Amino acid sequence: MSCDHLICARCSHPVSEGRCPTCRAAHAELHGHRSIPPALVLAGLVALLFTLLVLRQLAL
């Protein structure tokens, strides 16, 4: 579904323009503007580092 044809009930403008906080929230929800949390990135890097250290010890 596209927000190009949706009209905001709060400001009466197209949602795609994002004129009010409600429009911006609806636009972000429709387009999935979600990013990976920094804590998850850090946890992944720690897990990768741990795996590399274990593999290095096994190779010796």
mmCIF file of the N, C-alpha and C atoms, coordinates in Angstrom:
data_MODEL
# 
_entry.id   MODEL 
# 
loop_
_atom_site.group_PDB 
_atom_site.id 
_atom_site.type_symbol 
_atom_site.label_atom_id 
_atom_site.label_alt_id 
_atom_site.label_comp_id 
_atom_site.label_asym_id 
_atom_site.label_entity_id 
_atom_site.label_seq_id 
_atom_site.pdbx_PDB_ins_code 
_atom_site.Cartn_x 
_atom_site.Cartn_y 
_atom_site.Cartn_z 
_atom_site.occupancy 
_atom_site.B_iso_or_equiv 
_atom_site.pdbx_formal_charge 
_atom_site.auth_seq_id 
_atom_site.auth_comp_id 
_atom_site.auth_asym_id 
_atom_site.auth_atom_id 
_atom_site.pdbx_PDB_model_num 
ATOM 1   N N  . MET A 1 1  ? 0.841  -1.173  0.000  1.00 0.00 ? 1  MET A N  1 
ATOM 2   C CA . MET A 1 1  ? 0.000  0.000   0.000  1.00 0.00 ? 1  MET A CA 1 
ATOM 3   C C  . MET A 1 1  ? 0.887  1.237   0.000  1.00 0.00 ? 1  MET A C  1 
ATOM 4   N N  . SER A 1 2  ? 0.500  2.198   -0.752 1.00 0.00 ? 2  SER A N  1 
ATOM 5   C CA . SER A 1 2  ? 1.264  3.436   -0.880 1.00 0.00 ? 2  SER A CA 1 
ATOM 6   C C  . SER A 1 2  ? 0.563  4.552   -0.125 1.00 0.00 ? 2  SER A C  1 
ATOM 7   N N  . CYS A 1 3  ? 1.351  5.495   0.378  1.00 0.00 ? 3  CYS A N  1 
ATOM 8   C CA . CYS A 1 3  ? 0.744  6.622   1.092  1.00 0.00 ? 3  CYS A CA 1 
ATOM 9   C C  . CYS A 1 3  ? 0.561  7.819   0.165  1.00 0.00 ? 3  CYS A C  1 
ATOM 10  N N  . ASP A 1 4  ? 0.769  7.633   -1.133 1.00 0.00 ? 4  ASP A N  1 
ATOM 11  C CA . ASP A 1 4  ? 0.634  8.743   -2.077 1.00 0.00 ? 4  ASP A CA 1 
ATOM 12  C C  . ASP A 1 4  ? -0.800 9.258   -2.169 1.00 0.00 ? 4  ASP A C  1 
ATOM 13  N N  . HIS A 1 5  ? -1.769 8.377   -1.963 1.00 0.00 ? 5  HIS A N  1 
ATOM 14  C CA . HIS A 1 5  ? -3.169 8.774   -2.108 1.00 0.00 ? 5  HIS A CA 1 
ATOM 15  C C  . HIS A 1 5  ? -3.883 8.936   -0.769 1.00 0.00 ? 5  HIS A C  1 
ATOM 16  N N  . LEU A 1 6  ? -3.183 8.696   0.328  1.00 0.00 ? 6  LEU A N  1 
ATOM 17  C CA . LEU A 1 6  ? -3.808 8.826   1.642  1.00 0.00 ? 6  LEU A CA 1 
ATOM 18  C C  . LEU A 1 6  ? -3.819 10.283  2.083  1.00 0.00 ? 6  LEU A C  1 
ATOM 19  N N  . ILE A 1 7  ? -4.928 10.698  2.667  1.00 0.00 ? 7  ILE A N  1 
ATOM 20  C CA . ILE A 1 7  ? -5.080 12.064  3.167  1.00 0.00 ? 7  ILE A CA 1 
ATOM 21  C C  . ILE A 1 7  ? -5.123 12.007  4.694  1.00 0.00 ? 7  ILE A C  1 
ATOM 22  N N  . CYS A 1 8  ? -4.346 12.855  5.325  1.00 0.00 ? 8  CYS A N  1 
ATOM 23  C CA . CYS A 1 8  ? -4.274 12.910  6.786  1.00 0.00 ? 8  CYS A CA 1 
ATOM 24  C C  . CYS A 1 8  ? -5.545 13.543  7.350  1.00 0.00 ? 8  CYS A C  1 
ATOM 25  N N  . ALA A 1 9  ? -6.113 12.918  8.369  1.00 0.00 ? 9  ALA A N  1 
ATOM 26  C CA . ALA A 1 9  ? -7.318 13.457  9.005  1.00 0.00 ? 9  ALA A CA 1 
ATOM 27  C C  . ALA A 1 9  ? -7.002 14.666  9.873  1.00 0.00 ? 9  ALA A C  1 
ATOM 28  N N  . ARG A 1 10 ? -5.757 14.803  10.260 1.00 0.00 ? 10 ARG A N  1 
ATOM 29  C CA . ARG A 1 10 ? -5.386 15.910  11.144 1.00 0.00 ? 10 ARG A CA 1 
ATOM 30  C C  . ARG A 1 10 ? -5.133 17.208  10.384 1.00 0.00 ? 10 ARG A C  1 
ATOM 31  N N  . CYS A 1 11 ? -4.350 17.120  9.291  1.00 0.00 ? 11 CYS A N  1 
ATOM 32  C CA . CYS A 1 11 ? -3.983 18.354  8.582  1.00 0.00 ? 11 CYS A CA 1 
ATOM 33  C C  . CYS A 1 11 ? -4.609 18.462  7.192  1.00 0.00 ? 11 CYS A C  1 
ATOM 34  N N  . SER A 1 12 ? -5.291 17.434  6.724  1.00 0.00 ? 12 SER A N  1 
ATOM 35  C CA . SER A 1 12 ? -5.969 17.405  5.421  1.00 0.00 ? 12 SER A CA 1 
ATOM 36  C C  . SER A 1 12 ? -5.024 17.557  4.235  1.00 0.00 ? 12 SER A C  1 
ATOM 37  N N  . HIS A 1 13 ? -3.797 17.103  4.388  1.00 0.00 ? 13 HIS A N  1 
ATOM 38  C CA . HIS A 1 13 ? -2.828 17.095  3.295  1.00 0.00 ? 13 HIS A CA 1 
ATOM 39  C C  . HIS A 1 13 ? -2.408 15.654  3.029  1.00 0.00 ? 13 HIS A C  1 
ATOM 40  N N  . PRO A 1 14 ? -1.816 15.396  1.876  1.00 0.00 ? 14 PRO A N  1 
ATOM 41  C CA . PRO A 1 14 ? -1.347 14.036  1.596  1.00 0.00 ? 14 PRO A CA 1 
ATOM 42  C C  . PRO A 1 14 ? -0.330 13.568  2.643  1.00 0.00 ? 14 PRO A C  1 
ATOM 43  N N  . VAL A 1 15 ? -0.461 12.328  3.061  1.00 0.00 ? 15 VAL A N  1 
ATOM 44  C CA . VAL A 1 15 ? 0.445  11.757  4.060  1.00 0.00 ? 15 VAL A CA 1 
ATOM 45  C C  . VAL A 1 15 ? 1.878  11.759  3.550  1.00 0.00 ? 15 VAL A C  1 
ATOM 46  N N  . SER A 1 16 ? 2.054  11.596  2.239  1.00 0.00 ? 16 SER A N  1 
ATOM 47  C CA . SER A 1 16 ? 3.403  11.532  1.676  1.00 0.00 ? 16 SER A CA 1 
ATOM 48  C C  . SER A 1 16 ? 4.179  12.828  1.857  1.00 0.00 ? 16 SER A C  1 
ATOM 49  N N  . GLU A 1 17 ? 3.483  13.947  2.079  1.00 0.00 ? 17 GLU A N  1 
ATOM 50  C CA . GLU A 1 17 ? 4.173  15.218  2.304  1.00 0.00 ? 17 GLU A CA 1 
ATOM 51  C C  . GLU A 1 17 ? 4.722  15.325  3.720  1.00 0.00 ? 17 GLU A C  1 
ATOM 52  N N  . GLY A 1 18 ? 4.136  14.609  4.665  1.00 0.00 ? 18 GLY A N  1 
ATOM 53  C CA . GLY A 1 18 ? 4.630  14.609  6.037  1.00 0.00 ? 18 GLY A CA 1 
ATOM 54  C C  . GLY A 1 18 ? 4.594  15.962  6.711  1.00 0.00 ? 18 GLY A C  1 
ATOM 55  N N  . ARG A 1 19 ? 3.493  16.683  6.583  1.00 0.00 ? 19 ARG A N  1 
ATOM 56  C CA . ARG A 1 19 ? 3.403  18.038  7.137  1.00 0.00 ? 19 ARG A CA 1 
ATOM 57  C C  . ARG A 1 19 ? 3.219  18.069  8.646  1.00 0.00 ? 19 ARG A C  1 
ATOM 58  N N  . CYS A 1 20 ? 2.602  17.066  9.214  1.00 0.00 ? 20 CYS A N  1 
ATOM 59  C CA . CYS A 1 20 ? 2.379  17.066  10.665 1.00 0.00 ? 20 CYS A CA 1 
ATOM 60  C C  . CYS A 1 20 ? 2.972  15.785  11.269 1.00 0.00 ? 20 CYS A C  1 
ATOM 61  N N  . PRO A 1 21 ? 3.111  15.727  12.593 1.00 0.00 ? 21 PRO A N  1 
ATOM 62  C CA . PRO A 1 21 ? 3.677  14.529  13.226 1.00 0.00 ? 21 PRO A CA 1 
ATOM 63  C C  . PRO A 1 21 ? 2.893  13.257  12.915 1.00 0.00 ? 21 PRO A C  1 
ATOM 64  N N  . THR A 1 22 ? 1.583  13.385  12.779 1.00 0.00 ? 22 THR A N  1 
ATOM 65  C CA . THR A 1 22 ? 0.762  12.221  12.455 1.00 0.00 ? 22 THR A CA 1 
ATOM 66  C C  . THR A 1 22 ? 1.090  11.700  11.060 1.00 0.00 ? 22 THR A C  1 
ATOM 67  N N  . CYS A 1 23 ? 1.260  12.615  10.104 1.00 0.00 ? 23 CYS A N  1 
ATOM 68  C CA . CYS A 1 23 ? 1.635  12.223  8.739  1.00 0.00 ? 23 CYS A CA 1 
ATOM 69  C C  . CYS A 1 23 ? 2.993  11.527  8.739  1.00 0.00 ? 23 CYS A C  1 
ATOM 70  N N  . ARG A 1 24 ? 3.951  12.111  9.434  1.00 0.00 ? 24 ARG A N  1 
ATOM 71  C CA . ARG A 1 24 ? 5.299  11.539  9.458  1.00 0.00 ? 24 ARG A CA 1 
ATOM 72  C C  . ARG A 1 24 ? 5.301  10.155  10.092 1.00 0.00 ? 24 ARG A C  1 
ATOM 73  N N  . ALA A 1 25 ? 4.523  9.975   11.152 1.00 0.00 ? 25 ALA A N  1 
ATOM 74  C CA . ALA A 1 25 ? 4.445  8.669   11.806 1.00 0.00 ? 25 ALA A CA 1 
ATOM 75  C C  . ALA A 1 25 ? 3.797  7.634   10.887 1.00 0.00 ? 25 ALA A C  1 
ATOM 76  N N  . ALA A 1 26 ? 2.732  8.015   10.214 1.00 0.00 ? 26 ALA A N  1 
ATOM 77  C CA . ALA A 1 26 ? 2.060  7.091   9.294  1.00 0.00 ? 26 ALA A CA 1 
ATOM 78  C C  . ALA A 1 26 ? 2.967  6.742   8.121  1.00 0.00 ? 26 ALA A C  1 
ATOM 79  N N  . HIS A 1 27 ? 3.675  7.722   7.606  1.00 0.00 ? 27 HIS A N  1 
ATOM 80  C CA . HIS A 1 27 ? 4.591  7.495   6.486  1.00 0.00 ? 27 HIS A CA 1 
ATOM 81  C C  . HIS A 1 27 ? 5.704  6.538   6.904  1.00 0.00 ? 27 HIS A C  1 
ATOM 82  N N  . ALA A 1 28 ? 6.270  6.748   8.081  1.00 0.00 ? 28 ALA A N  1 
ATOM 83  C CA . ALA A 1 28 ? 7.340  5.877   8.570  1.00 0.00 ? 28 ALA A CA 1 
ATOM 84  C C  . ALA A 1 28 ? 6.826  4.462   8.802  1.00 0.00 ? 28 ALA A C  1 
ATOM 85  N N  . GLU A 1 29 ? 5.609  4.335   9.307  1.00 0.00 ? 29 GLU A N  1 
ATOM 86  C CA . GLU A 1 29 ? 5.042  3.014   9.559  1.00 0.00 ? 29 GLU A CA 1 
ATOM 87  C C  . GLU A 1 29 ? 4.787  2.264   8.256  1.00 0.00 ? 29 GLU A C  1 
ATOM 88  N N  . LEU A 1 30 ? 4.278  2.961   7.252  1.00 0.00 ? 30 LEU A N  1 
ATOM 89  C CA . LEU A 1 30 ? 3.990  2.316   5.972  1.00 0.00 ? 30 LEU A CA 1 
ATOM 90  C C  . LEU A 1 30 ? 5.257  1.897   5.242  1.00 0.00 ? 30 LEU A C  1 
ATOM 91  N N  . HIS A 1 31 ? 6.290  2.685   5.361  1.00 0.00 ? 31 HIS A N  1 
ATOM 92  C CA . HIS A 1 31 ? 7.516  2.406   4.617  1.00 0.00 ? 31 HIS A CA 1 
ATOM 93  C C  . HIS A 1 31 ? 8.557  1.662   5.430  1.00 0.00 ? 31 HIS A C  1 
ATOM 94  N N  . GLY A 1 32 ? 8.224  1.325   6.660  1.00 0.00 ? 32 GLY A N  1 
ATOM 95  C CA . GLY A 1 32 ? 9.132  0.520   7.462  1.00 0.00 ? 32 GLY A CA 1 
ATOM 96  C C  . GLY A 1 32 ? 10.460 1.189   7.727  1.00 0.00 ? 32 GLY A C  1 
ATOM 97  N N  . HIS A 1 33 ? 10.443 2.456   8.062  1.00 0.00 ? 33 HIS A N  1 
ATOM 98  C CA . HIS A 1 33 ? 11.683 3.167   8.362  1.00 0.00 ? 33 HIS A CA 1 
ATOM 99  C C  . HIS A 1 33 ? 12.142 2.798   9.763  1.00 0.00 ? 33 HIS A C  1 
ATOM 100 N N  . ARG A 1 34 ? 12.565 1.593   9.881  1.00 0.00 ? 34 ARG A N  1 
ATOM 101 C CA . ARG A 1 34 ? 13.070 1.119   11.165 1.00 0.00 ? 34 ARG A CA 1 
ATOM 102 C C  . ARG A 1 34 ? 14.510 0.694   10.950 1.00 0.00 ? 34 ARG A C  1 
ATOM 103 N N  . SER A 1 35 ? 15.330 1.004   11.898 1.00 0.00 ? 35 SER A N  1 
ATOM 104 C CA . SER A 1 35 ? 16.730 0.627   11.770 1.00 0.00 ? 35 SER A CA 1 
ATOM 105 C C  . SER A 1 35 ? 17.084 -0.396  12.842 1.00 0.00 ? 35 SER A C  1 
ATOM 106 N N  . ILE A 1 36 ? 18.237 -0.983  12.676 1.00 0.00 ? 36 ILE A N  1 
ATOM 107 C CA . ILE A 1 36 ? 18.723 -1.949  13.653 1.00 0.00 ? 36 ILE A CA 1 
ATOM 108 C C  . ILE A 1 36 ? 19.193 -1.181  14.885 1.00 0.00 ? 36 ILE A C  1 
ATOM 109 N N  . PRO A 1 37 ? 18.746 -1.580  16.055 1.00 0.00 ? 37 PRO A N  1 
ATOM 110 C CA . PRO A 1 37 ? 19.176 -0.885  17.268 1.00 0.00 ? 37 PRO A CA 1 
ATOM 111 C C  . PRO A 1 37 ? 20.684 -1.023  17.471 1.00 0.00 ? 37 PRO A C  1 
ATOM 112 N N  . PRO A 1 38 ? 21.338 0.025   17.944 1.00 0.00 ? 38 PRO A N  1 
ATOM 113 C CA . PRO A 1 38 ? 22.788 -0.030  18.164 1.00 0.00 ? 38 PRO A CA 1 
ATOM 114 C C  . PRO A 1 38 ? 23.209 -1.165  19.095 1.00 0.00 ? 38 PRO A C  1 
ATOM 115 N N  . ALA A 1 39 ? 22.390 -1.491  20.084 1.00 0.00 ? 39 ALA A N  1 
ATOM 116 C CA . ALA A 1 39 ? 22.732 -2.581  21.000 1.00 0.00 ? 39 ALA A CA 1 
ATOM 117 C C  . ALA A 1 39 ? 22.794 -3.914  20.257 1.00 0.00 ? 39 ALA A C  1 
ATOM 118 N N  . LEU A 1 40 ? 21.934 -4.113  19.281 1.00 0.00 ? 40 LEU A N  1 
ATOM 119 C CA . LEU A 1 40 ? 21.944 -5.348  18.502 1.00 0.00 ? 40 LEU A CA 1 
ATOM 120 C C  . LEU A 1 40 ? 23.183 -5.423  17.617 1.00 0.00 ? 40 LEU A C  1 
ATOM 121 N N  . VAL A 1 41 ? 23.585 -4.309  17.043 1.00 0.00 ? 41 VAL A N  1 
ATOM 122 C CA . VAL A 1 41 ? 24.804 -4.267  16.233 1.00 0.00 ? 41 VAL A CA 1 
ATOM 123 C C  . VAL A 1 41 ? 26.012 -4.591  17.106 1.00 0.00 ? 41 VAL A C  1 
ATOM 124 N N  . LEU A 1 42 ? 26.076 -3.994  18.285 1.00 0.00 ? 42 LEU A N  1 
ATOM 125 C CA . LEU A 1 42 ? 27.183 -4.245  19.204 1.00 0.00 ? 42 LEU A CA 1 
ATOM 126 C C  . LEU A 1 42 ? 27.212 -5.706  19.635 1.00 0.00 ? 42 LEU A C  1 
ATOM 127 N N  . ALA A 1 43 ? 26.059 -6.271  19.937 1.00 0.00 ? 43 ALA A N  1 
ATOM 128 C CA . ALA A 1 43 ? 25.994 -7.680  20.330 1.00 0.00 ? 43 ALA A CA 1 
ATOM 129 C C  . ALA A 1 43 ? 26.464 -8.584  19.192 1.00 0.00 ? 43 ALA A C  1 
ATOM 130 N N  . GLY A 1 44 ? 26.111 -8.254  17.977 1.00 0.00 ? 44 GLY A N  1 
ATOM 131 C CA . GLY A 1 44 ? 26.567 -9.033  16.826 1.00 0.00 ? 44 GLY A CA 1 
ATOM 132 C C  . GLY A 1 44 ? 28.070 -8.961  16.646 1.00 0.00 ? 44 GLY A C  1 
ATOM 133 N N  . LEU A 1 45 ? 28.635 -7.781  16.834 1.00 0.00 ? 45 LEU A N  1 
ATOM 134 C CA . LEU A 1 45 ? 30.089 -7.633  16.723 1.00 0.00 ? 45 LEU A CA 1 
ATOM 135 C C  . LEU A 1 45 ? 30.817 -8.399  17.821 1.00 0.00 ? 45 LEU A C  1 
ATOM 136 N N  . VAL A 1 46 ? 30.285 -8.363  19.029 1.00 0.00 ? 46 VAL A N  1 
ATOM 137 C CA . VAL A 1 46 ? 30.890 -9.109  20.135 1.00 0.00 ? 46 VAL A CA 1 
ATOM 138 C C  . VAL A 1 46 ? 30.822 -10.608 19.855 1.00 0.00 ? 46 VAL A C  1 
ATOM 139 N N  . ALA A 1 47 ? 29.693 -11.084 19.363 1.00 0.00 ? 47 ALA A N  1 
ATOM 140 C CA . ALA A 1 47 ? 29.551 -12.505 19.036 1.00 0.00 ? 47 ALA A CA 1 
ATOM 141 C C  . ALA A 1 47 ? 30.516 -12.907 17.925 1.00 0.00 ? 47 ALA A C  1 
ATOM 142 N N  . LEU A 1 48 ? 30.683 -12.052 16.929 1.00 0.00 ? 48 LEU A N  1 
ATOM 143 C CA . LEU A 1 48 ? 31.617 -12.340 15.843 1.00 0.00 ? 48 LEU A CA 1 
ATOM 144 C C  . LEU A 1 48 ? 33.048 -12.388 16.358 1.00 0.00 ? 48 LEU A C  1 
ATOM 145 N N  . LEU A 1 49 ? 33.410 -11.442 17.198 1.00 0.00 ? 49 LEU A N  1 
ATOM 146 C CA . LEU A 1 49 ? 34.756 -11.419 17.772 1.00 0.00 ? 49 LEU A CA 1 
ATOM 147 C C  . LEU A 1 49 ? 35.005 -12.662 18.613 1.00 0.00 ? 49 LEU A C  1 
ATOM 148 N N  . PHE A 1 50 ? 34.038 -13.044 19.429 1.00 0.00 ? 50 PHE A N  1 
ATOM 149 C CA . PHE A 1 50 ? 34.163 -14.243 20.249 1.00 0.00 ? 50 PHE A CA 1 
ATOM 150 C C  . PHE A 1 50 ? 34.342 -15.485 19.375 1.00 0.00 ? 50 PHE A C  1 
ATOM 151 N N  . THR A 1 51 ? 33.561 -15.589 18.319 1.00 0.00 ? 51 THR A N  1 
ATOM 152 C CA . THR A 1 51 ? 33.668 -16.729 17.405 1.00 0.00 ? 51 THR A CA 1 
ATOM 153 C C  . THR A 1 51 ? 35.041 -16.784 16.751 1.00 0.00 ? 51 THR A C  1 
ATOM 154 N N  . LEU A 1 52 ? 35.538 -15.636 16.327 1.00 0.00 ? 52 LEU A N  1 
ATOM 155 C CA . LEU A 1 52 ? 36.865 -15.602 15.708 1.00 0.00 ? 52 LEU A CA 1 
ATOM 156 C C  . LEU A 1 52 ? 37.953 -16.000 16.694 1.00 0.00 ? 52 LEU A C  1 
ATOM 157 N N  . LEU A 1 53 ? 37.839 -15.562 17.936 1.00 0.00 ? 53 LEU A N  1 
ATOM 158 C CA . LEU A 1 53 ? 38.831 -15.935 18.947 1.00 0.00 ? 53 LEU A CA 1 
ATOM 159 C C  . LEU A 1 53 ? 38.794 -17.433 19.233 1.00 0.00 ? 53 LEU A C  1 
ATOM 160 N N  . VAL A 1 54 ? 37.611 -18.016 19.305 1.00 0.00 ? 54 VAL A N  1 
ATOM 161 C CA . VAL A 1 54 ? 37.485 -19.457 19.539 1.00 0.00 ? 54 VAL A CA 1 
ATOM 162 C C  . VAL A 1 54 ? 38.078 -20.232 18.370 1.00 0.00 ? 54 VAL A C  1 
ATOM 163 N N  . LEU A 1 55 ? 37.780 -19.813 17.151 1.00 0.00 ? 55 LEU A N  1 
ATOM 164 C CA . LEU A 1 55 ? 38.328 -20.501 15.979 1.00 0.00 ? 55 LEU A CA 1 
ATOM 165 C C  . LEU A 1 55 ? 39.845 -20.379 15.923 1.00 0.00 ? 55 LEU A C  1 
ATOM 166 N N  . ARG A 1 56 ? 40.355 -19.243 16.333 1.00 0.00 ? 56 ARG A N  1 
ATOM 167 C CA . ARG A 1 56 ? 41.811 -19.045 16.342 1.00 0.00 ? 56 ARG A CA 1 
ATOM 168 C C  . ARG A 1 56 ? 42.465 -19.982 17.357 1.00 0.00 ? 56 ARG A C  1 
ATOM 169 N N  . GLN A 1 57 ? 41.841 -20.154 18.520 1.00 0.00 ? 57 GLN A N  1 
ATOM 170 C CA . GLN A 1 57 ? 42.390 -21.047 19.540 1.00 0.00 ? 57 GLN A CA 1 
ATOM 171 C C  . GLN A 1 57 ? 42.323 -22.508 19.083 1.00 0.00 ? 57 GLN A C  1 
ATOM 172 N N  . LEU A 1 58 ? 41.284 -22.872 18.378 1.00 0.00 ? 58 LEU A N  1 
ATOM 173 C CA . LEU A 1 58 ? 41.157 -24.245 17.886 1.00 0.00 ? 58 LEU A CA 1 
ATOM 174 C C  . LEU A 1 58 ? 42.171 -24.544 16.788 1.00 0.00 ? 58 LEU A C  1 
ATOM 175 N N  . ALA A 1 59 ? 42.556 -23.535 16.042 1.00 0.00 ? 59 ALA A N  1 
ATOM 176 C CA . ALA A 1 59 ? 43.490 -23.725 14.934 1.00 0.00 ? 59 ALA A CA 1 
ATOM 177 C C  . ALA A 1 59 ? 44.925 -23.902 15.425 1.00 0.00 ? 59 ALA A C  1 
ATOM 178 N N  . LEU A 1 60 ? 45.198 -23.445 16.637 1.00 0.00 ? 60 LEU A N  1 
ATOM 179 C CA . LEU A 1 60 ? 46.573 -23.556 17.164 1.00 0.00 ? 60 LEU A CA 1 
ATOM 180 C C  . LEU A 1 60 ? 46.842 -24.898 17.656 1.00 0.00 ? 60 LEU A C  1 
# 
